[in-house]
Every structure is written in structure tokens, then in C-alpha cells.
Amino acid sequence: MTNDELVQGLVDVLGAERVLTDPDVIASYVTDWTGRYRGTTPAVVRPRDRDDVATALRWCRDHRVAVVPQGGNTGLVGDRFPSRARSCCPCGDSITSTTWTSSRRSSTWVPAPPSAVFGSTCGASASTSPSISPRATPPRSAVSSPRTRAGCTCCGMDRCAQVAGVEAVLTDGSIVRTMRGLVKDNTGYDLPGLLTGSEGTLAVVTEVALRLIPDHPYRVVALLGCADLETALAVARRLRHDVSALEALEGFFADGATLVSDSFGVVVPFDPLPPVLLLAEAAGARDPTDQLTAALNDLGDAVTDSAVAVDPAGRKTLWALRDRHTEAIAGQGIAHKLDVTLPPGRLALFEREVRALVGSFEPPSRCFLFGHVGDGNLHVNVVGPDPDDRRVDRAVLELAASMGGSISAEHGIGTAKRDLLALNRSPEERALFRSIRHAFDPAGILNPNVLIAD
Ligand SMILES: Cc1cc2nc3c(=O)[nH]c(=O)nc-3n(C[C@H](O)[C@H](O)[C@H](O)COP(=O)(O)OP(=O)(O)OC[C@H]3O[C@@H](n4cnc5c(N)ncnc54)[C@H](O)[C@@H]3O)c2cc1C
């Protein structure tokens, strides 16, 4: 089948308005915003609803055309770009973009399209309709997706906590739906759990039920300085224990804060900057400021500097120092973006070792670290090596795995880490992954390049 025949076939079953082929329009679907991953596709399908998804999938399965489901396009692990080189179909892949909206809601959970930006559903009150902004720049650490099993700073991991139900279309066009939103449901396999984090390899998710988190009226943010990460982690442990209203615990370092400040003029409240910065946010139906400041007073010398903000503008400024790391690092070149979790007791050692490791690379490389330290999660950003040179990626991920960590905390495996999955998953587990994948998608058309190497 030629590309023209592929496009015509999709137009025949879906209508021309649902099939995008203009190269300028398609460009944003096949380009990673970091600039590191690029793909090609003859067509992008923009379905109106699940019936369109079913029609498109059936047609692609019958004609053995690979399909790459795509949502907000923020995964950053080369997981949703068609690449001819490993396509299951010699004529090319198509993209199914699932960015439509939904408006139904109930009191404890809200159905949302699979590409909803989480800032609109975390912290949403039951009466709030999700505002959908699928192509927006991710807001403060609050973007998440049921496909990559991601969490956010205030709600924990999707898979564990937030996805109450899911509707998905299988490659034969049939629809599975578990959207009752029950708190307890032990009736066999957990389909939302299985589909969440499957990176578009099992089915196309068309609706999810998300648990709501109350939108607390009172918030307070503290920025704390510490001498080293070990001390900052001890402070984090104390805060988790002492401040029941704690919602977020983020960590970053003086080099990153300086870069953010120099790049965007964000005010840093400390001079000189302490080596490690910890950002804590507490929220509640009652003002948590007293609870947080009492806990801070008990921390003694562990905290060398502190700034507390209760008003929205002050909180936003403190958060900007953490949130704008990604943008500031992007200004330094195409970064190798890695995303690891370590056992809590090994995070500080990892930080020292990864800096030494990256420092030993040629050409001279810089390493910016930040992340959800409350979860043992660090984002490792390396600037310097050629974007296509994977040696530094491998070395960093091998280090994390050798210390008992995960090579993917939030972003998934994609193509970027596909060949390194064995660092975390045994041959038996990988064989099971293949069987599950085959059971859902016997024709092997769904995102064939990601997750498991052939
Ligand atoms: C600046 C920034 C900050 C971030 N902060 C956090 C954070 O604080 N916490 C956190 O947990 N994560 C964070 N992330 C990661 C983020 O959660 C993921 O990038 C996001 O979940 C991916 O969702 P997406 O809709 O963009 O998926 P895409 O990038 O479009 O796709 C991701 C994968 O899901 C598949 N897929 C997409 N749509 C569907 C569908 N409908 N059905 C089946 N499969 C599908 C794709 O094929 C692909 O494999 C951050 C990312 C960025 C860029």
C-alpha cells in the first residue's frame, strides 16, 4: 500500500475532515518539543468520538497499518512518533490523536478525555468542569496522563491513586468500559491499572474517570535552604511526619535556581544561594500556615535559609524557581532528559555519583537535577553530549538501576529506554509483557516501536 492509498482508505471510512495530511499541520504531531525526537507519518486522524476511533483502528488492523496513539505530546521519551525504521507496516504509520473533550461529571470522580491537562482536575471541586488544553505548555508539575502512569506533585501516581475507571477501544473496534467509579471493585483483572502506563500498546483510551482532590482554600509555600541533599531529605521526612496538610515536596539545586533566575528574572530570596533547595506546599480547609511554621521552627540548624509565602503572587514566585527549570534548561541546548526514582536511602548517594559520572563525559557536560524528592524521584538533565549520542543516557540509567532504582519514574519507556528495559525487568517479566501485548493486539499495530525490543 502506498501512502496515498493509506490516506484515501482512512478518508473513505472517516471523512476527509478527520484525516490531516498537510505537512505543516502534521509537523507538531511528529516533533518532540525538546527537538530530540522526530518522526514521519502520512496521516493524523482526529477522531470525533470513540466510534471514529473504532472505525480507524479496525481499518488499520485490516490493512496492517501501525497506529501511534497520541495525547498531549509531552512524554519526551520518543514514545508517540511514528518511525518508519521499525514500523510493522512497510507503507508507513498513522497517528490517532485523542484530543476531544468531555463534560459529564459526578460528585467524586470526573470523566475526562485522555489528554486532559491535570491542573484542571487535580484540585478540582466536584462542580468544576475539566478545562481541556491538550496542546498547552504543561503547568506547574501538574500534567499527567493515564498512558504513562504519571503522577503529579500533589496527587501521587495516576495508576495507584487517580484513575477510577477507563474506556478503551481495542484494535478490532470493540470497546471495553469500566467507568462505574466504585471505590471498591474486586471483580477480576484491574483493566484501568493494566491500561494505565501501557504507552498506547494495548488499546486506545477514549475516556477516563479521575478521582477528584478537594480544592483547598488555604495554601502556604515554604522555600528552604539546606547544606546538602542528605540534610534536605531528612528535613523532607520530618515535614511529612509533622505537617499533615503537606501536599508537595520538591527539590532542586543552586545551579538550576541560578539558571532559572538568570533566564527569566525570577527573584531568588536567598543570597548566597544554599546548595540545595526544598520547596514545600501545605494546603487545607483551614489555614495550615501555623502548622507549617511550627514544624519549620523545630528543624533547627538543618535549614539554613527559609522563605514563606501565603499570598498567590508570593507562592507563584517561589514555585517559579522550581517550575521553570525545564524551560531554562531547554535554553541551554537539547538536553538528555532522564527521569529516575531511587530508594529513599540512596537518593543522596545517587546525586553525588551521577554528578561525577556526567562530569567525566566528553564533550564537557553539565548536569541539572530537580524533582519530586518526596517520592525519591529526580529528573536528570544532561546538556553537552550530542542528542543522538546515547552513552550518557545508558550510563545514568545503569547507575540508577545498580542502586535499586527505576529507570523511568514518570515518563515511561518509549523508544528512548526500550533497549534498557532489561535493567529493571526480568526476562520472565518481559516475556509476560509480550504475551499481554499480543493478547490485546494480535496484529501488532499499536505503537509497535515502544516499550519492548523485538
Ligand atoms: C514540563 C513537564 C513536566 C512534567 N511534570 C510531571 C510531573 O510533575 N509528574 C508526572 O508524573 N509527570 C510529569 N510529566 C510527565 C507527563 O505526565 C507525561 O508527559 C504525560 O503524562 C504524557 O501525557 P500526554 O497526553 O502528553 O501523552 P503523549 O506524550 O501524547 O503520549 C504518551 C504515551 O501514551 C500513549 N497514548 C497517548 N494517548 C493515548 C490514548 N488515548 N490511548 C492509549 N495510549 C495513548 C502514546 O502513544 C505514548 O506512548 C511532565 C512532563 C513535562 C513535559
The ligand as a Gaussian input file, in Angstrom:
#p B3LYP/6-31G(d) Opt

LIG

0 1
 C        7.395000      20.007000      31.695000
 C        6.839000      18.675000      32.105000
 C        6.552000      18.470000      33.444000
 C        6.069000      17.239000      33.850000
 N        5.797000      17.070000      35.179000
 C        5.348000      15.882000      35.598000
 C        5.031000      15.684000      36.973000
 O        5.158000      16.557000      37.787000
 N        4.581000      14.468000      37.365000
 C        4.408000      13.478000      36.446000
 O        4.001000      12.387000      36.845000
 N        4.671000      13.628000      35.150000
 C        5.141000      14.808000      34.716000
 N        5.428000      14.973000      33.398000
 C        5.225000      13.823000      32.510000
 C        3.823000      13.856000      31.983000
 O        2.957000      13.406000      32.986000
 C        3.708000      12.980000      30.774000
 O        4.494000      13.612000      29.815000
 C        2.276000      12.906000      30.347000
 O        1.601000      12.087000      31.258000
 C        2.135000      12.353000      28.957000
 O        0.784000      12.587000      28.546000
 P        0.430000      13.018000      27.096000
 O       -1.051000      13.135000      26.989000
 O        1.240000      14.208000      26.691000
 O        0.895000      11.707000      26.309000
 P        1.718000      11.622000      24.985000
 O        3.090000      12.187000      25.209000
 O        0.941000      12.120000      23.830000
 O        1.824000      10.038000      24.893000
 C        2.462000       9.286000      25.899000
 C        2.232000       7.798000      25.624000
 O        0.866000       7.474000      25.765000
 C        0.340000       6.935000      24.531000
 N       -1.012000       7.483000      24.370000
 C       -1.344000       8.779000      24.196000
 N       -2.688000       8.903000      24.111000
 C       -3.204000       7.663000      24.254000
 C       -4.524000       7.126000      24.270000
 N       -5.589000       7.907000      24.153000
 N       -4.680000       5.802000      24.437000
 C       -3.628000       4.981000      24.563000
 N       -2.344000       5.433000      24.577000
 C       -2.145000       6.754000      24.413000
 C        1.273000       7.382000      23.476000
 O        1.270000       6.511000      22.360000
 C        2.597000       7.377000      24.203000
 O        3.143000       6.097000      24.263000
 C        5.882000      16.185000      32.922000
 C        6.152000      16.408000      31.566000
 C        6.623000      17.642000      31.161000
 C        6.911000      17.851000      29.704000

